[in-house]
């Protein structure tokens, strides 16, 4: 992990430990609550910058970087839905980028109707929690970590930015599921072409609903 500094609510900065290979954040006790709204926005921008980095699967079990004890699988609920994380009973918690964005309101869970519509066009996606493949024609959550299927869309981003920036943003209508699927497939195809140009293969039937969504709504950020 590498230490990255972000604005603290009561002034100054807070150093968070990030891993771009496993797309995870380690929060020591109370660090998540101390993160200022501007820090949340800066962290989101950093996630976007590293959206095409190589991703590695999470180890099992994950262990606390402070005491090396196995982390405990946990789940909590916010307005945008359920989010998963893993915690140490003494030192803090580990959360993936995708689940962090659900917690902070940038991401919303897909409805049953949207999952059904997308499954017609996209068979397999990557889990935003652990990176495992999820066949959305058969499952509505990851079979490995039970993370719910979620999407980062313009409506969720604008709503979150309005709260964090204390400013009204133009409301965006929720995307049509069919158009959303076409956009995801387009971005996945573009990424596949970039990977082939660099001499590496990419499985084109895997669509990443969350991180492709980052590019789709990037223009909403100031």
N, C-alpha and C positions, 0 to 999 in steps of 0.2 A: 504494500500500500504506500501511497505518497501523501504527504500532508499538504492540504490546500487551505488557504485562509479566506474567511468570509466575515461579513459584518455581523457584530453581536448586537442584540436588542438594546442593551444598556450602554452601548458605546464600546469602542475598541473592536478587536477581531477575535474570531474563534477558529482554531485549527482543526479541520476534519480530516480523517484518514479515508482516502478513496482508492479503489482498485478499478482501473479501466478494463482490465482483462476479465474480471468476474462481474464488472458493472455493479459494484457494491460500495456501501458507505458504512463505516463504523462510527457510531455515536457513543462516546463515553457518557456516564450518567448525566442527564439533563441537558446535554449539548443540543439535542434536537429542539428543545423548548427555548434555548438561548439564541437560536439562529434568527437574525433579523429578517423582515420581509425582503429587503434588498439583497440579503445573503441568499435567500431562496431563489430569487431571480438569477443571481450570478451563478448559482449552482446549476440551475436549469440550462443556462447558456453553455456552461462547461460540459454538461452531458451532451448537448447538441454538437459541440466541437468534436467530441470523441465518439460520435454515433457510429462511425464506420470502423472503429478499432476492432482488432481480432478479439473474439470472445471465447473464454474457456469455461467449461462446466464447473459448477461449484463442487467443492469436495464434500464428502459425506462420511462422518458428520463434520460440520463446521465447528471450529473451536475458538474460544475466547482468546484474543491476542494478548490479553493481560495475564490470565491464569491458566490457559490451555485446557480448560474444562469444556466438554461438549456443549454447544449452544442448544437452547430449548426452542422448538418450533412454536410460534405464537401468532395470534391473529387479533386484529382490532377493527373497528368500524368507524368510518367518517361519513360525511354527507355524500361523497362520491362513490361509496361502496366499501367493501372489505379490502383490507390489505394485510399481507403476510410479512413477518419478519422473524428473526431468530435472536434470542436474548441470552445474556449471562445473568444469573441471579444476583451478581455482585457488581459487575463492571460496566455494563452497557448493552448495546444491541447492534446487530448487523442487519441492514436492509438493502435490497437491490434498488438500482435507479428507478426501475419501473414501479415498484411498490412504494418508493418514496414519493413519486409523482402522484400516485393515487392518494396517499396520505395528505399531500399538500393541495389537492384539488385540481391538478392539471389534467387528470385522467378520470374518465368515468367507466364504469363497467358496462359491457354490452348487454342489452336486453335479450331475452330468449328469441324474439322475432328477428333481431339483428344477427344473432349468431346463426340462426337457421338460414337467413338470406346469404350471409357471407360464406357459409359452408358449401353452398351451391357453386360458388366461384373459386373459393380457396379451400383446399382440403386440409392442409397442415400448416400450423403456425408455430412459432417459437414462444414458449412460456416467458412472460415478462418477469417471472419470479426466479426461475432456475435455469432457463434456456433450453429445457427439454422440449421435444416436439409434442404438439397436442393436435390430435385429429378432431377438429371441431365438427366433423360430421357425426361423431359419436360421443364427444365429451364437451361439457360446458365449463370445465375447470381442469387444470393440470393434474394428471394422474400421479405425478411424483411429489409435488409440494402443495397441491390443492389450491394454488393461486388462481383467482378468478380471471377469466378472459376480460381484458380491458383495452380501451383505445384512447389515444390522445387525439382529441379533435378540437376544432377552432372554438366551439362553444365552451368546452371545458376550460381551455386555455384563457379565453377572454374573461370568463367568470373568475378564475383564479387571479389573473393579473389585476382585475378591478379591485379585489380585496387587498392584495399585497401592495399595490401602488396607490391605493386610496384615490382612484380616479375612475370615471365612467368610461368604459370602452364600448364601442359599437357592438351590439348584440348580433351574434351569428346564429343562423338556423342550424339545427342538428343536421349533419350530412346524410344524404340518402345512402342507404346501405349498398346499393348496387354501384353508385358512383364511387363510394368509398373503396369498395373492393377493386374497381378498375384502377383507381389511383394507387392503391397498395401494390397491385401487380405491376404497374408501370414503374414505380420506384424500385421494386425488387429486380425487374429486368435491367434497369439502369445500373444497379449495383452489381448484378451478375456480369454485365459487360465490362465494368471497371475492373472486377476481379480477374476476368479472363485476360484483360490487357496487361495485368501485372503477373500473369502466368500462373494463377491459382484458380482452382475450380470452386464453384459454389452451387449448392443444390437449389435449383430455381423453383422447386415446388414449395419451399419454405417461405412463408410471408411473415415478417415481423410487424404485427399491427402497431405496436407501441412506438418503436423507434422510427419507422417510416412515417408515422404520424408527426414526429418532431419536425421533419422537413416540410410536411404539408402545411403546418401552421406557423412556421418560423417568421413569416412576415408580420405576425401579430405582435411580436416583441418590438420595443422601442429601440 
